[in-house]
Amino acid sequence: MMAQDYRFGPGIAIGYGATALAAVLLFIGLISQTTWLWVLALVLFVLTGLWWGGIRRQFFPDEGRQRHR
């Protein structure tokens, strides 16, 4: 599979953005010892895992597949 055959769309961008946001929130929450912030980050990590695990395919079914099939 060549790099140009892979479709990068909004579902992948949402997943990467949510993962990065959760990582930053977790870091800030642990450094500042703010319990609600790192709990929010952990919940966001769980939701991001569900997003990558299959929810994304329901909203963006052709994303991440080869174009010429």
N, C-alpha and C positions, 0 to 999 in steps of 0.2 A: 504494500500500500504506500503510495507516494504522499508526501505532505499536502499537496494541493487537492488530494482526493478526500480529505477529512473536512467535514463541515463544522465550522466553529460558529455557533450562534448564540442567541441570548440566554438559552438554558445553561450553557457552559459558563458564560460570563456571570450569571447569577450565582452559580455554584462556587466559582472561584472567589467572587466578591464576598459572599456570605462566609466562606471559610476564612478569608483574610480578616474580615470584621470580627469574627468570633475569636480568632487568635489575638488580635489587638485588645479586645475587651477582656479576655482572660488574663493577658499580661498586665494590663492596667489594674484590673480588679485584684490580682494577687499582690502586686506591688503596693497598692494603696490600702490593702486589706479591707476592701469593700465587698462584703459577702454577696449582696444582691447583684453586683456587677459580674462576678465570676460565675454565679449561678445562672445568670442570664446568658453568659457566654457558653456554658455547658449545654443549656437548652438549645442554643443556636447551633452548637456542634451536632447535637442529636438530629435536629431538623435538617441540617446540611447533609448528614449521613443518609437520611431518608430521601432527600432530594437526589443525591448521587445514586442511591440504591434503586430508584425506579420511578419516583414521582416525576422526574424530569422527562421521562419517555412518554408520559401521558400528555404533557403539554407541548412537547417538541418531539414528535415521533421520528422525524427524519434526521435529527441532529446527531452528528457523530458517526454517520454511516457513509459508505463510499457512494459517490455520485453516480458511477456507471455500473449499475447492477442489473 
